[in-house]
Amino acid sequence: MRFASCLISLSAAASFLEEKADGSCPPVQTVKEFDLDKYISARWYVHQQAVTQYLPQEQNFCVYAEYTKKKSFWGYSVAVHNHAQEADGTVHDSGDKICAYQTEPSTDPAKLAVAPCFLPKFTAGPYWVLEYDDAEGYALISGGQPKTETPAGCKNGDGKNNSGLWIFTRKAERDENLVTKVRELAKKQGFDLSVLNDVDQSKCNYSGGSVTI
Protein backbone atom coordinates (compact mmCIF):
# COMPACT_ATOMS: atom_id res chain seq x y z
CA MET A 1 0.00 0.00 0.00
CA ARG A 2 3.57 0.53 0.31
CA PHE A 3 4.08 1.69 -3.20
CA ALA A 4 6.38 -1.59 -3.95
CA SER A 5 8.12 -4.61 -2.51
CA CYS A 6 10.87 -6.74 -3.97
CA LEU A 7 11.11 -10.51 -3.93
CA ILE A 8 12.97 -11.85 -0.94
CA SER A 9 13.86 -15.30 0.30
CA LEU A 10 11.88 -17.03 3.03
CA SER A 11 14.92 -16.87 5.27
CA ALA A 12 14.66 -13.06 5.21
CA ALA A 13 10.99 -13.01 6.19
CA ALA A 14 11.73 -11.93 9.75
CA SER A 15 13.05 -8.60 8.47
CA PHE A 16 9.51 -7.72 7.44
CA LEU A 17 8.21 -7.52 11.01
CA GLU A 18 7.12 -3.98 11.83
CA GLU A 19 9.17 -2.09 14.39
CA LYS A 20 7.58 -0.19 17.22
CA ALA A 21 7.57 3.59 16.97
CA ASP A 22 10.08 5.24 19.26
CA GLY A 23 7.71 8.10 20.07
CA SER A 24 9.95 10.90 18.78
CA CYS A 25 7.79 11.52 15.69
CA PRO A 26 4.14 12.63 15.88
CA PRO A 27 1.64 10.00 14.71
CA VAL A 28 0.55 10.45 11.10
CA GLN A 29 -3.12 10.39 10.16
CA THR A 30 -4.61 8.13 7.51
CA VAL A 31 -7.69 8.79 5.36
CA LYS A 32 -10.68 7.81 7.47
CA GLU A 33 -13.42 7.78 4.82
CA PHE A 34 -11.43 5.54 2.51
CA ASP A 35 -13.03 3.67 -0.39
CA LEU A 36 -10.61 0.97 -1.51
CA ASP A 37 -12.64 0.07 -4.60
CA LYS A 38 -12.51 3.64 -5.85
CA TYR A 39 -8.85 4.00 -4.95
CA ILE A 40 -7.83 0.97 -7.02
CA SER A 41 -10.18 1.74 -9.92
CA ALA A 42 -7.48 3.37 -12.08
CA ARG A 43 -3.71 3.55 -12.46
CA TRP A 44 -1.63 5.84 -10.26
CA TYR A 45 1.44 7.62 -11.62
CA VAL A 46 4.26 8.49 -9.24
CA HIS A 47 5.69 12.01 -9.44
CA GLN A 48 7.86 12.08 -6.34
CA GLN A 49 9.18 9.27 -4.15
CA ALA A 50 11.76 8.50 -1.50
CA VAL A 51 14.59 6.06 -2.09
CA THR A 52 14.02 2.52 -0.84
CA GLN A 53 15.95 -0.71 -1.29
CA TYR A 54 13.57 -1.81 -4.03
CA LEU A 55 13.29 1.64 -5.65
CA PRO A 56 16.75 3.23 -5.97
CA GLN A 57 16.97 6.70 -7.43
CA GLU A 58 18.19 5.44 -10.82
CA GLN A 59 14.74 3.89 -11.30
CA ASN A 60 12.89 7.21 -11.08
CA PHE A 61 11.47 7.00 -14.59
CA CYS A 62 7.98 6.02 -15.79
CA VAL A 63 6.93 4.80 -12.36
CA TYR A 64 3.34 3.73 -11.87
CA ALA A 65 1.24 1.46 -9.70
CA GLU A 66 -2.05 -0.28 -10.36
CA TYR A 67 -4.18 -2.54 -8.23
CA THR A 68 -6.95 -5.10 -8.65
CA LYS A 69 -8.99 -7.24 -6.29
CA LYS A 70 -7.87 -10.84 -5.82
CA LYS A 71 -8.00 -13.83 -3.48
CA SER A 72 -4.88 -15.67 -2.42
CA PHE A 73 -3.78 -18.62 -0.34
CA TRP A 74 -2.40 -16.35 2.39
CA GLY A 75 -5.50 -14.15 2.50
CA TYR A 76 -4.32 -11.17 0.48
CA SER A 77 -7.16 -9.25 -1.16
CA VAL A 78 -5.34 -6.93 -3.61
CA ALA A 79 -2.95 -7.66 -6.46
CA VAL A 80 -0.24 -4.99 -6.83
CA HIS A 81 1.47 -4.21 -10.13
CA ASN A 82 4.43 -1.83 -9.88
CA HIS A 83 6.45 -0.55 -12.81
CA ALA A 84 9.63 1.53 -12.95
CA GLN A 85 12.37 2.21 -15.49
CA GLU A 86 15.88 3.54 -15.69
CA ALA A 87 17.04 6.41 -17.90
CA ASP A 88 18.13 4.00 -20.64
CA GLY A 89 14.73 2.28 -20.68
CA THR A 90 15.67 -0.74 -18.55
CA VAL A 91 12.42 -2.03 -17.08
CA HIS A 92 11.76 -3.10 -13.50
CA ASP A 93 8.27 -4.59 -13.32
CA SER A 94 6.74 -6.56 -10.45
CA GLY A 95 4.35 -8.50 -12.67
CA ASP A 96 1.90 -10.52 -10.56
CA LYS A 97 4.27 -11.19 -7.67
CA ILE A 98 3.13 -8.53 -5.15
CA CYS A 99 0.01 -8.62 -2.96
CA ALA A 100 -1.65 -6.44 -0.34
CA TYR A 101 -4.45 -6.47 2.22
CA GLN A 102 -6.19 -4.05 4.58
CA THR A 103 -4.83 -4.56 8.09
CA GLU A 104 -7.73 -2.80 9.85
CA PRO A 105 -10.61 -2.83 7.33
CA SER A 106 -13.30 -1.80 9.81
CA THR A 107 -11.51 0.76 11.95
CA ASP A 108 -8.76 2.20 9.71
CA PRO A 109 -9.38 1.07 6.10
CA ALA A 110 -6.57 3.20 4.61
CA LYS A 111 -3.95 1.08 6.38
CA LEU A 112 -2.74 -1.68 4.11
CA ALA A 113 0.30 -3.93 4.05
CA VAL A 114 2.27 -5.27 1.09
CA ALA A 115 4.54 -8.27 0.52
CA PRO A 116 5.52 -10.78 -2.12
CA CYS A 117 2.45 -13.00 -2.68
CA PHE A 118 4.27 -16.19 -1.69
CA LEU A 119 4.97 -14.93 1.84
CA PRO A 120 2.42 -14.99 4.71
CA LYS A 121 0.72 -11.77 5.75
CA PHE A 122 2.75 -11.30 8.94
CA THR A 123 5.77 -10.51 6.74
CA ALA A 124 4.01 -7.64 4.95
CA GLY A 125 5.13 -4.04 5.37
CA PRO A 126 2.84 -1.05 5.90
CA TYR A 127 1.35 0.89 3.01
CA TRP A 128 -0.72 3.73 4.46
CA VAL A 129 -2.84 6.15 2.45
CA LEU A 130 -2.43 9.41 4.35
CA GLU A 131 -4.02 11.83 1.89
CA TYR A 132 -6.38 11.03 -0.97
CA ASP A 133 -8.81 12.98 -3.14
CA ASP A 134 -10.31 11.07 -6.04
CA ALA A 135 -11.86 14.16 -7.62
CA GLU A 136 -8.54 16.03 -7.71
CA GLY A 137 -6.66 12.83 -8.48
CA TYR A 138 -3.92 12.69 -5.85
CA ALA A 139 -2.70 10.47 -3.02
CA LEU A 140 0.09 10.54 -0.45
CA ILE A 141 1.40 7.13 0.57
CA SER A 142 3.71 6.33 3.47
CA GLY A 143 5.45 3.12 4.42
CA GLY A 144 3.85 3.33 7.85
CA GLN A 145 4.60 5.57 10.79
CA PRO A 146 7.86 7.53 10.34
CA LYS A 147 10.28 6.88 13.18
CA THR A 148 13.44 8.84 12.36
CA GLU A 149 13.49 12.48 13.43
CA THR A 150 15.53 14.97 11.38
CA PRO A 151 15.98 18.75 11.63
CA ALA A 152 13.38 19.08 8.85
CA GLY A 153 10.79 16.64 10.17
CA CYS A 154 10.47 12.87 10.25
CA LYS A 155 11.18 10.14 7.74
CA ASN A 156 10.74 6.43 7.16
CA GLY A 157 13.56 3.99 6.52
CA ASP A 158 15.08 3.22 3.14
CA GLY A 159 15.08 -0.58 3.31
CA LYS A 160 12.13 -2.88 2.57
CA ASN A 161 9.42 -2.57 5.21
CA ASN A 162 8.60 0.62 7.11
CA SER A 163 10.16 2.53 4.23
CA GLY A 164 9.18 4.98 1.54
CA LEU A 165 7.04 8.03 0.81
CA TRP A 166 5.18 8.61 -2.47
CA ILE A 167 3.18 11.29 -4.24
CA PHE A 168 0.67 9.78 -6.67
CA THR A 169 -1.57 11.44 -9.24
CA ARG A 170 -4.00 9.92 -11.70
CA LYS A 171 -2.28 11.54 -14.68
CA ALA A 172 1.16 10.84 -16.10
CA GLU A 173 1.49 14.48 -17.12
CA ARG A 174 2.93 16.36 -14.18
CA ASP A 175 0.75 19.00 -12.53
CA GLU A 176 3.22 21.07 -10.53
CA ASN A 177 0.51 22.81 -8.52
CA LEU A 178 -0.98 19.48 -7.51
CA VAL A 179 2.41 18.02 -6.57
CA THR A 180 3.11 21.13 -4.49
CA LYS A 181 -0.25 20.74 -2.76
CA VAL A 182 0.49 17.15 -1.78
CA ARG A 183 3.98 18.13 -0.60
CA GLU A 184 2.37 20.67 1.72
CA LEU A 185 0.01 17.99 3.04
CA ALA A 186 3.02 15.77 3.70
CA LYS A 187 4.76 18.64 5.51
CA LYS A 188 1.69 19.17 7.71
CA GLN A 189 1.86 15.48 8.63
CA GLY A 190 5.41 16.12 9.86
CA PHE A 191 7.48 14.62 7.04
CA ASP A 192 10.96 15.71 6.03
CA LEU A 193 10.36 16.58 2.37
CA SER A 194 14.04 16.38 1.47
CA VAL A 195 13.63 12.61 1.01
CA LEU A 196 11.34 13.12 -2.00
CA ASN A 197 12.93 12.93 -5.46
CA ASP A 198 11.24 13.72 -8.76
CA VAL A 199 10.09 10.92 -11.04
CA ASP A 200 10.48 11.69 -14.75
CA GLN A 201 7.24 10.88 -16.60
CA SER A 202 7.96 13.25 -19.49
CA LYS A 203 9.29 10.74 -22.04
CA CYS A 204 7.05 7.76 -21.25
CA ASN A 205 4.73 6.37 -23.89
CA TYR A 206 1.74 4.73 -22.23
CA SER A 207 -0.31 4.27 -25.39
CA GLY A 208 -1.81 0.85 -26.02
CA GLY A 209 -1.04 -0.26 -22.48
CA SER A 210 2.69 -0.49 -23.16
CA VAL A 211 5.39 1.65 -21.65
CA THR A 212 8.41 2.86 -23.58
CA ILE A 213 10.88 5.62 -22.91
N, C-alpha and C positions, 0 to 999 in steps of 0.2 A: 501498500500500500505504500511500503517502501518502494520508491520508484523502480528497483531492480535487485536481483540476487544472482550470484554466480553459482555454478555447480561446485559442490564440495564433496569430499569423501565422507563416509559414515563415521570414520574415526575422528573427524573434526566437528561432529554434530554438537558437542558440548560447548563449543565456542559461540553457539547461537543463543544460549541462555541469556535472558535480559538481565542487565545489571540494575541494582537499586540506585535510585537517584541519591546524590550526596547532599541535597538540600541547598546547595549554593546558588542554584538557578531557579527562578520563579517558575511555577508549573505553567505549561502552555495549555491553551484551550482549543479543543476540537470543535468541529461543526456539530451542533446539537440536532438540528432538524436536517438530518442527512438522508438523502434518498440514493441508495446504492445503485438501483436500477437506472436512474437518470444519469448518475455520475459515470457509469460504464457504457452508456449508450453510444458514445462516439469517441474517436481517437483524441488523445491529448498530445500536444507538441511541447517539448521542453525548451524554454528560452534562457533559463539560468539554472545552474545546479552546482552543488558542492562536490568536491572530489571524494570518491570512495574507492575501496579496493577493486570493485567490479566496474567502476566508471572513472578511469583516470582522465586527466584533462585532455589528453590527445584524442579522446573519443567524443569530444564536444561538437559533433557535427551530425545533423539530421537525426536528432534524438527524438523518439516518440514512444508512447506507451498506449496500449489498448487492452481492454479487458472484456471477458465474456463469462457468463455463468457456466458452471460445470459441477459435476460430482466426482469425487475421487475416493480412493481406498482409505486415505487418511482423514477424510472429512473436510477437505478444502472445498470451497464453494465458488471460487473465481479463478479462471485461467488468466495468466498475465503474459502478455507478449511485449517485450522490450526490444527496441532497435536503436543502435548507435553506429556511427561511422567515424573513420579517421579522415584526415585532410586529403589523403590519396584515394579515398573511396573504399578502403578496407572495411568490411562489414562485421559488426558484432551483433548478432541477433539471438535472442533467447529461445526462439521457436516455441514449442509447447512444453517447455521444461520447468516453468515457474508457476506456482500456485499461491493463492491467498485465501484468507477467511476473516470474517469479522470476529474479533475477540470478545466484544461486549455488545452483541446485536440489539439487545433491549435497552440497555442503559447508556451506551456510548457508541452508536453505530458507525461513527467515523473513525474508530480505531480498528485497523486491520493489521494483519501480520502476513509476511511473505517468506517463502522458502522454496527451494527446489521441490518439485512435486513428489519425488521419491522419499523424502524425509518426513518423519512425523511432525505434527503441528507444534509440539513443544520446542522444536528447533527454530521455528520461524521468528523473524525479526520484525519489529514494529514498523508500520506504515500508517501514519496518522494524517488525516485530512484536517488541516487547521483552519483553512479559509477556502470557501468555495461559493461561486455564484454562477449558476448555469446560464442565466440570461446574459451576463457580461462575458462569460466564457473564460473563467480563470480558476485556478486552484493553487494552494500552497500546501506542499507535502513535507512532512518531517519524519525522519527515522526515529520517532519516539521523543521522549522527553530529553532535551539537551542537558548535559551534565557538566560540561567544561566551561568555566567562567573565564572570560577574556576582558581586557579593558574596554572593548566595544560591545560587549553583550555575552551571549552564551552560544555554544555550538555543540553539535553532535560529534561522534567519532568519525574516522575516515576508513574504517575497516569494513566488515560485512554487516553485522547487526548493529542496531542503535547508531546508525550512521546515515548521513545524507540530509540534504535540504533541496527542494525543487520548486521551481515556478513553472506551472503548466498554463497553457492557453489552448483553446480549441482550434486556433488557426496557426498554420505554419508561418505565415507572414507575421513578422514581429510588429507588435503595437507597443511602442516605447512608453506611451502614457499608461497602458495597462500593466506593463512590467513594473514601472515605477510605483504604481498603486499597490501591487502585491508586495513589492519590496518594503513599502511603508507599513503594510500589515504585518510583515515578518518582523520588522523593527519594533512595532508595538508589542509583539509577543516576546520580545527580549532577545532576538537573535543577533548575532554578530554577522552583519551582511558581507563582511570581507571574504567569507568563505564561498560566496556565489560567483561563479564564472559564467560568461556568456556562452550560449550554444549557437553555433552558426547554422541557421536554417535557410540562408539566402540562395544557396546553389543546389538545393535538393529538388529533385523531380519526383513528385508523388503521384503523377498521373498513372491511371490504369492499375493502381494498387502497388506498383513497384516503386523502389526508391533508388535513384542514382544521384551521383554528385559529380 
